[in-house]
Structure formats: C-alpha cells, structure tokens
Amino acid sequence: MKRYCQTLTLTDDEKLIEQYCYWHSPEHIWPEIPAGIREVGILNMEIYRLGTLLFMIVETPDDFDWDAAFARLATLDRQAEWEDFVGQFQGSAPGASSDQKWKRMDCIFKLPNADGYGN
C-alpha cells in the first residue's frame, strides 16, 4: 500500500473553519465526493486539523497513479463544484485545483522494525 501525506492552510477565520469542518462531517459531505474518491482507487483518506493547518493522509494500492487518478477525479460528478465550494475556506487562490491547494509532504522518518529495517 502507498501512503501520501499532504498539508493545506485554511483561512484564519474561526467561523469559516467551523463551516469547513461541518461540510466535511459524514452527515453533511456531498455523497458524490467520497464516492468519487473511492472510484479513482483511493482506499482511505483522513484529514486532521490543528488551528488553520490541515494534514491529510491518503492510502492507495501499490499500483496507484496519483496524477492519473486526480485528473480523472476532477471530471467526476460535482468534484469541480466541490473544489470551488471548499476553496472559500482554504488559503488558496480562487479556482485552484486540489493538487495546487494541497502540498505533498516528504517522509523524513519511519520507525524501524525490530530487525532495524523500515516499515
């Protein structure tokens, strides 16, 4: 399995941040959004928040092609509308794509196994 970690900064406005969290809750997220994420092959996605900083973990199969999957995701039902909608809460330029908003992070440490090798 592959794991991607990304970060994004929200607009520094507590009311907007509350709305962003509201729209990402299981009860309020548009159903097409998680359906599209799964359709392109993503197995799991989690977003964590600390103040205005978001941290996303994406888990995929080993043969996952990030660029192809996100190009396809952008064409699926309501995905572009969702990106525009959540863009109002994010510290990004209007009209920015998901790949322009979310910045991929490099792994700098993995806890070694008992035999001294990484996971």
C-alpha positions in Angstrom: 0.0 0.0 0.0 1.1 3.6 -0.7 0.6 6.4 1.7 0.6 10.1 0.7 0.6 12.9 3.3 -0.4 16.4 2.4 -0.9 19.8 4.1 -3.1 22.8 3.4 -3.7 26.0 5.3 -7.2 27.2 6.0 -8.3 30.9 6.0 -7.6 32.2 9.5 -11.3 32.8 10.4 -12.9 30.5 13.1 -16.4 30.8 11.6 -15.1 29.7 8.2 -13.1 26.9 9.8 -16.3 25.7 11.6 -18.1 25.7 8.3 -15.3 23.7 6.6 -15.4 21.1 9.4 -19.2 21.0 9.1 -19.1 20.3 5.4 -16.5 17.5 5.9 -18.6 15.7 8.5 -20.2 12.3 7.5 -23.7 13.8 7.8 -23.0 16.9 5.5 -20.4 16.0 2.9 -21.9 15.7 -0.5 -22.2 12.0 -1.2 -20.6 12.3 -4.7 -17.3 13.4 -3.0 -16.4 10.2 -1.1 -17.9 8.2 -3.9 -15.5 9.8 -6.4 -12.6 9.4 -4.1 -13.2 5.7 -3.9 -14.0 5.4 -7.6 -10.4 6.6 -8.6 -8.9 3.9 -6.3 -8.2 5.7 -3.0 -8.7 3.2 -0.2 -8.7 5.6 2.8 -8.4 9.3 3.3 -8.3 11.2 6.6 -7.9 14.9 7.3 -6.7 16.2 10.7 -6.7 19.9 11.8 -4.6 22.0 14.2 -5.8 25.6 14.1 -5.6 26.6 10.5 -3.3 23.7 9.4 -4.8 20.6 7.8 -3.0 17.3 7.4 -4.3 14.7 5.0 -3.3 11.0 4.8 -4.3 9.2 1.6 -3.8 5.4 1.3 -3.9 3.7 -2.1 -2.9 0.4 -3.7 0.7 0.0 -4.7 -0.1 0.5 -8.4 -1.9 3.8 -7.8 -1.0 6.6 -10.2 -1.6 9.9 -8.4 -1.6 12.2 -11.4 -4.0 10.0 -13.4 -6.3 9.4 -10.5 -6.7 13.1 -9.7 -7.1 14.1 -13.3 -9.9 11.6 -13.5 -11.4 12.7 -10.1 -11.6 16.3 -11.4 -14.0 15.0 -14.2 -16.4 13.2 -11.9 -19.8 14.4 -10.8 -19.7 17.5 -8.6 -16.0 17.3 -7.9 -15.2 20.7 -9.6 -18.1 22.2 -7.8 -16.8 20.8 -4.5 -13.3 22.3 -5.1 -14.8 25.7 -5.8 -17.1 25.4 -2.8 -14.4 24.4 -0.3 -12.0 26.9 -1.8 -13.7 29.7 0.1 -12.4 28.2 3.3 -8.9 27.5 2.1 -5.9 29.8 1.9 -5.5 29.2 -1.8 -6.1 31.2 -5.0 -9.7 31.1 -6.3 -10.1 28.4 -8.8 -7.1 26.4 -7.7 -7.2 22.7 -8.3 -6.8 20.2 -5.4 -3.2 19.5 -6.4 -2.5 23.2 -6.3 -4.0 23.6 -2.8 -2.7 20.5 -1.1 1.0 20.3 -0.8 2.5 16.8 -0.7 4.9 16.2 2.2 8.1 14.1 2.2 8.5 11.3 4.8 11.6 12.0 6.8 11.3 9.3 9.5 9.8 5.8 9.8 10.1 3.8 13.0 12.3 0.8 12.2 11.1 -2.7 12.7 12.7 -4.8 15.5 15.2 -6.0 12.9 16.3 -2.5 12.1 14.5 -2.1 8.8 11.9 0.5 7.9 8.2 -0.5 7.5 
